[in-house]
């Protein structure tokens, strides 16, 4: 079984241990209305969900902004299949942003006082 272009077994190893797997519960790129009216430069909205938290992302050209829900501080790590990672702190209300992320497959990790999660792999 595959998640995107990656085998599911790549998600089950030590990289996921101790984290809840958050699934992609919303992707604005899949909305039929967007295909009719969407501007090619329009932001893509992604929501990853697990109990008791979620990550809401707005993906723009060269920039990703997001929020941890429920709101609160935390650390966000963006990982690529080749092992590259970028870390950033979310502020006290859960907001964070990354600039200059690599194109292609990524996943995010989120570590907060209320829980830890890792997202499915997505393609930016």
N, C-alpha and C positions, 0 to 999 in steps of 0.2 A: 504494500500500500504506500502511496506517495502523498506528501503534502507539498503542493507546488511541484518543484522539480527535485525535491529531496525525499529520500526514503523515510518513512515514519520511524524506523529504528534510530535515525539520527536524532530524533526528539526524545527518545526514551533513555538515553545514556546519562552519565553523571552530570552533564550540563543542565539537566532539568531537575535533578534530585533536589528535594526540599522546596520546590516551587510548584504552584498550581498552574496547569496549562490553561491559558486563556484563549478561547476560540474567537475567531472573527465573527462577531454578531451583526455587524453592519459595514457595508462598503458602498459609498456613494457612487462609485464607478459602475456599479451594477444596477443602478436605478434607471428604469426605462425613460423617464422624463428627462434625465440628464442628457441622454443621447439625442433628444430632439432639440433642447435649448442650451446645452452645456457649452461654455466657452472652453476651448482647449487649454487655456491657462488657468482655469478654475481650480480651486483647491479640492483635493480628494479627502473625504472624511472617512476615518476608520474607527471602529469601536471594538475592542477586545474585552471579553467578559469572562469572569469566573466568580465563584463565591469566595469571599465577600467583597470583591472589588472589580474595577474595570479601568482600562486606559482608553481615553478618547484622544484621537490624533487628527490633526489637520495637516495634510501633506501638500506642500507647495513646491515650486521649482527651487531646488537647492536648500530647502528649509522645512523643518517639521516642528510644529508646536503641539503641545498636548496638555492634558490634565489627568491626574490620578483621581478616581472617584471611589470611595468618599474622599473629599479633599483633605490633604495633609502632606507633610514633607515626606521625601523619599529619595532614593537613588534610582536613576534610570540608566540602563546600559543597552546600547545598540550593538548587536553582534552580526557578523557576516559569516558565511560558511567556511571561509579560510581562516577564521579565528581572530580577525581584527575586531577590536571593540572600542567604543567611545562611551565615556561616562559623563553624566551631568546630574546635578542635584535639582530636585523639584523644590519649589519654595513652600512656605507654610500653608498655602492653599492648593498645593498640588500642581501648579503650573511649571512647565519646562519647555525649552526649545533647543533644537539642534540646527546648526547651519553646516553646509558642506558634507552631507551624508553621501556615502557611496551609492551609486545606482545598482539595482539588482536585488538579490535576495537578502533580507535582513530579518531579525527578530529582536524583540525588546524584552528586557528583564526589568522588573520593578520590585524594589525592596522597601517596604514601609513598616512602621510600627504595627499596623493592623494586618499585614500579610505580605506574601511574596508571590509573584507570578512570573511566567514566561509566556510570550505570545507564540502563536503559530508563525511560521515563516511567511513573509509576504514579499512581493516584488515591487520595488519603487521605480 
